[in-house]
Structure formats: C-alpha cells, structure tokens
Amino acid sequence: MGLSRLAALHGVATSFSPSADVTVPVPEGTVVAVLAALGVDAATPEAVREALAAAESAAGSRLLPATVVVWAGEPLPPALTALPPGTELTVRPEEPDAAPPAPMRVPAGGTVPAESRPDDARAAEAAAAPATHKVSAAPGWWAEPPPGVYRLTVRAPGAPDRRSGPGGPVTETCTLVVAPARVPQPPGRSHGFLVQLYSLLSARSWGMGDLGDLADLASWSGRCLGAGFVQVNPLHAAVLGNPTDPSPYRPSSRRFPDPVHLHIESVPEYGHAPEPAVLDDLRRRAAELSEAVLNKGALIDRDAVWELKRQALGILVGVPLTPGRRAAYCDFLAAQGQALEDHALWCALAEMHGSDWHTWPAGLRDPRSRETARARAELLDRVDFHCRLAWLTDAQLAAAQRAAKDAGMAVGIVHDLAVGVHPGGADTWAQQDAFAHGMSVGAPPDAFNARGQDWGLPPWRPDALAASGYAPYRGLLRGLLAHAGALRIDHVMGLFRLWWVPEGRPPTEGTYVSHDAEAMLAVLVLEAHRAGTVVIGEDLGTVEPGVREALARRGVLGTSVLWFERDWSGTGRPLAPEEWREDCLATATTHDLPSTAARLTGDHVTLRHRLGLLARPLEEERTEDGTDTAEWLGLLSRLGLLPEGGDDEEAAVRAVHRFLLRTPARMAGVWLPDTIGDRRPQNLPGTWDQYPNWRLPIADAEGRPVTLEELAASPRLHRLMEVLRPRQEPPRTRTAPPGARPT
C-alpha cells in the first residue's frame, strides 16, 4: 500500500484498464523506475516510507498547489475558495512592463461562492447588479486579472497544516494561469487539404516540397477551390546527421522550425549573392534531385537536399543585411532569447561532435558549463548562422500564412505539434531538467497491437513543468502558434497522461504518468487565445474517459476518421452522418493510415502481407477488410451518395467525401494524395527499413509521382473537389421588366 500511495501522490499509475472490464497491474519494478525518473527513491521499503512521509507532509502543509488555474467567467477553483479568512493575495504579472492588479484579501466571512449562498442573498445581489451584467460566481473579493500567467503570493494568518492546526503566518507563492473559457473557433464550416509537405514537389523544388510550395498550394486552393485550410506535417527542426531520421514526428526540437523547408530563391539576399555561378550550379544539382524523384523512381533524399541548401545558405548568410533587415533580425533574436541561442549552439556543436549530445565531451553535455560557454564564444559564427536560418524560416512560415489568408482561407495553415522529441536532440540538451531521462513515451497493449508501442521519445516531467510555471510548454506553443491559423496536437491525450516505458523494458511493462491536465489545458487555451488560433486534437486510439469531454468544453476540436466512426457500444455498424460530433476535423484518412483508394481496393492488406506484418492468414484479413468496406459502401449507397455504384473506385472516393460533408463536422479534411488516387501510405506503422516511410512523393493511381503544377491541372482532382465546392445561387437578374421606365 505504501508504494501505491506514493505513486498516486506523484501521478504514477499502478494499474491500467485497456477496456472497461479489464484491469492490468503495473509491475512493481516499473513503478519504482518511473518514480526514480521523477526524483523519488522507492528502491527499498525504508525509502518508500521516507518518501511517502515527505510527500504527505508537503501535501498537507501547503496552502496552494504548484499551479492554480482560473477560467474567465467561471467559479474560482477550490484552491482559492478554501483559503482562510484574512488571507492576503498579491498577483504579479510575468511581463515586466505589465501593471500588477491591486492586492486582494479574503474577508472574515470566508469565500463562499455565489451559487452556495442562500437564495435571498443571491437575489439581492442580482437586484443590485446592472441589468445587463450576469452576477459572477466568483466571490466579491476576487478581482480577476486579464488572461495571462502570473505569480500569486498568499499570506495567510495561520499555518495551513491540517494535522497540527493553526500556527503563525504563512507565505506561499505559486503560478496563476488566468485563461479564457475556450480557444478560438473556426468561422463556419470549411474544407481543406492535408499534406505531408516534403512529398509535394513543384517544378521549382530542390528535391522535396518547401515553404514556397506550401504558400503556392494555399494560394491556389483558397482562390480556385474555396479551401479554408491546408494542414501540414510537423515542420520541427530535425536531428542533424547523415542519414537523418526522416520522421517529422521525432525531431531535435519542437520549438524551432527546420531550415530544410526554406525556399532558397525567396530569401531576400538571393539576388545580391556575390557568387551567382555557384548558386546556379547548386540549383542545377537540386533539379537533378527532383528529376530523380519525379521520373526515375528515387526516394526523397532529405540529406542530399539539405547539403545543397546548406551550401546555398552559407553564401546567402554572407550577404550583408540592409539596415532594415538587420534591425528586424535583431528584434527576432531579442524576442527568442536564450531558447534560440541554445538551439543554435546545439546545432553548431552537433556539426563538430555528432547529433547525440550524450556522446559529446563531458563538459559540453551541460549547456551551462564553463566548457560550453567557451565553445559558445569560439563558435559564434556558426551559432549566428543557425540563428539566421531560424529567422529566415520564420519569415517564410509567416509568408505562407499570409498567402493563405490573402487567398480567402478562413483558417489558413494548420501546423502540427509532435508528441515528443529525439532523446539526443537540442530540446533535451537545453532543457535537461524538464525531461524524464531513462524513459520513453509509447502506448500500452491494445486490440490493435498486443505488444504495445515504444516511440523512443523522452517525456516531460510533470513536476518540473509545474515548478517552471510551464515555461518550456508556453515557449513551445508561442513559437508554433505565431504563424498558424490552427494547431493540430498529435496524441492530444498526452496533455492528460502519457504511457512511460522505462529504458530496457518492453512497452507492455510501462505505466501511465499524469500531468496537471487543468494547467496544461489552461496554458494551451491562453496561448491559442493570444494568437487567435483554432486547436485540433488528434484523439484517436485509447482515450481515457472524460478526456474528449474536457477538450470539447475548452473548444478543442477532435479528429474523426470515417473508417473508425462506428457504434462501438451498440451495433458496431457505421455511424450515420447525423450521429457524428460537430466539434471535429472529419477526414477519410491520415498520414498513418491507408489512402482512401487503397482502403477501398484492399491494396493496404496486400501491402502488409507482402511485408510480413499480418497477424492472421491473408484470406482472413481480406475477408474482414472486405466486409468492413462493404458495410460503408452499403451505407453510402443507401444515402444516395454513390450513384455510380461501388465498383468505381474514383466514384467511391467522391462518395466518401460527400458523406463527410453530410456530417455536422466543423472542418472536413481531404488527404491530398486521395485527390489523384495515390494508393501508397506515407507512413506504415510497425516498419523501419521494410518500407520507405516519410520519403515518398505524391503519386497518381499508377504510382507516377505528380508535381504541384500537375495536381492543379488534374481532372480527377477537380472532379473530387467539385463535391466540396460550396454551391452558389445563380446571380439575380438585373434586367428591368418590360415596360419599366429608367430612373
């Protein structure tokens, strides 16, 4: 019982429920290892007793938790309403230039919320209030600060120890997050494209899709197709190296973007380069990379692309900045501060010592050591180079969002936040105290994967985040939201809890570790509110009860994929369109799933069989998959959405998207490869070398790679998008009726 109690106090689960009627105990060794990663010694019974006594003493003696969340216009949390009478509260904003609110004091009468007062007292209060204002549920002494993050200091007249009773005055400080009730919502219903940016080559690409291509896709689809958004894969900075991990979901840093996505010719200094012949040669070699991908069956080679762009950028960074651009760059450096300097220094050190900081010379493994400070001075030029690339990439991200909004898009670019980072990358080096070392994020065993999953991503420590006032999380969100119309959060359930797998153990021997979900949500809502950004949560797979409801309450849209939308608690049949939730992004597929054409034809089963990934005989898998598809096609036919019949694969793809429009979903996403019948998945979970994950260009139904220019002219694409185009009433005639006199 002692270990279980200790684990519970630190948010570590000692059992989990893969289904409603099943509870699985967590191995004791896992619990001990996870607690150790949180700085808690539970290796022996005596250590457990000491740690438990310390944890209970701390919990029992504090007035406030590490973070207090106040939702605008909602009742105050118990942490504030339970403060002793006479407690003084001082709120100080984090921003140095902001004016602090006036101090507050809990009156002698206590902090009884309005809804708990007698009816006559509430009626009198309502009568005294202006008729146009609703009486707040917060007590009268509370003067709510504007949305923001603050340091809250309370001075209570007596000690709050629940066991020993009153004592002397006590002063405590915590983080106060004041957040709006909900994140911004999309204006009306919209449709848009989902695309892996690297896969979208144009005639001007340097071997892979770039931010110039993204801006062009947004401009064309917004103006010509009425699209409201374009969702892309994470554009986070990748781990340097050759070969680089091609997965956009295992980056070096989530805080800063990857300069490999730069469109070189759009850098303002390009036209003033002193070595134009060298740049022309690099462009020629880049064209050869594109030619190999588009016409010779080559895979996208990110490392080769980066080598050419790195050389070109080395030339462009040598071009002196104009006074105005120099001032803009200095402003960018000041705004990004230490975080950018650390990121750029990691990049410079990785060029010398390799991309895993754990293997660097001992003195350089600490970002604040004397040796690192010396290296910072010695590598100043390379640090500035990587800072400059971050600035250039930021500018092109802003340009892409501007292009989207200028094209009339209601939302614009939807950026993607990966669930974690590479263990040897820049973020884990610069923020070592924030990560749980020796742990990896994954997923528990379930009906689809009996062995569970280990994603190789170290998790943030919930206690360290709270102690820092969620500074790493807030900085990450501000960077991503700066040029986003919306933000998709991969595995959004991670705001509540994550499956931790101790190093050396299989994923089946992991456990859940909980975050302060209220604080994580409040910071997300606050930063989205500041940026005016919609938030979409990827909530597929195992979802803890209450999570979807909590997200919906705060305005976070969910993700609904057609093939998974069934009445799982009843008949198991496909959900009718009117039964879908409204607050979601509805799609037919994602980057981790088969394309719609592959799903309809069963090609995805054949592919998995060829790679040895099926757990059952091929015919069993085909039969089950065919039955599933037939059920959906039957529903589409009954709804009149498939007039051409189920044997026409292209028509069935259109019918699927007609169905998505029949749902009340706020956003409908079209997987860009679906528009031309591509049957290959961009990523095949469970594979590494067996399949070219994250390296395929968009291709047509025959597997022929297609450029952005060819996509824009594709008859098949336009037949599909005609399904989603808003129907416009014919213009009213302005012809005067016969006999009418001109006025």
Secondary structure, 3 states (H helix, E strand, C coil): CHHHHHHHHCCECCEEEEECCEEEECCHHHHHHHHHHCCCCCCCHHHHHHHHHHHHHHHHHCCCCCEEEEECCCCCCHHHHCCCCCCEEEEEECCCCCCCCCCEECCCCCCCCHHHCCHHHHHHHHHHCCCCCCCCCCCCCCCCCCCEEEEEEEEECCCCCCCCCCCCCEEEEEEEEEECCCCCCCCCCEEEEEECHHHCCCCCCCCCCCHHHHHHHHHHHHHHHCCCEEEECCCEECCCCCCCCCCCCCCCEEEEECHHHCCHHHCHHHHHCCCHHHHHHHHHHHHHHHHHHHHCCCCCCHHHHHHHHHHHHHHHHCCCCCHHHHHHHHHHHHHHHHHHHHHHHHHHHHHHHCCCHHHCCHHHHCCCCHHHHHHHHHCHHHHHHHHHHHHHHHHHHHHHHHHHHHCCCCCEEEEEECCCCCCCCHHHHHCHHHECCCEEEEECCCCCCCCCEEEEECCECHHHHHHCCCHHHHHHHHHHHCCCCEEEECCHHHHCEEEEEECCCCHHHCEEEECCHHHHHHHHHHHHHHHCCEEEECCCCCCCCCHHHHHHHCCCEEEEEHHHCECCCCCCCECCHHHCCCCEEEECCCCCCCCHHHHHHCHHHHHHHHCCCCCCCHHHHHHHHHHHHHHHHHHHHHCCCCCCCCCCHHHHHHHHHHHHHHCCCCEEEEEHHHHHCCCCCCCCCCCCCCCCCCCCCCECCCCCECCHHHHHCCHHHHHHHHHHCCCCCCCCCCCCCCCCCCC
